[in-house]
């Protein structure tokens, strides 16, 4: 199951317009944003994604049980 989050840019604001233009240079916007979030989570330290993957699997199992 996928969750979608949209991002709005106010192109009347010069800073947001610059962000919009820069983001559009990337072929895969979603992947680009996810990597930025990952870097923010890591905050200069490597995050053990295996723990996150385990939690994700548990969540999937619980969600399937509810259906």
Secondary structure, DSSP 8 states (H G I E B T S, - for coil): ----------TTSHHHHHHHHHHTTSS-HHHHHHHHHHHHHHTTS---HHHHHHHHHHHHHHHHHH-
